């Protein structure tokens, strides 16, 4: 007997039943959470770009200071 393949829709219906909501309510909740997550990721991307630029600037300053140190003899 071939079994019916498990689809995302069937998984969603199963999880909706576990949570005690209709499949439509469950799907709407997932869509809402994903939309909020996308907005959060977009905000994080802009702040991470600024943080990355500042970190690179500090690394360049540190590298410049290290290159001016005299090299110890015998190393």
Residue pairs with C-beta under 8 A, 6 or more apart in sequence:
9 23
12 23
12 26
12 27
12 30
13 23
15 26
16 22
16 23
16 25
16 26
16 27
19 26
21 29
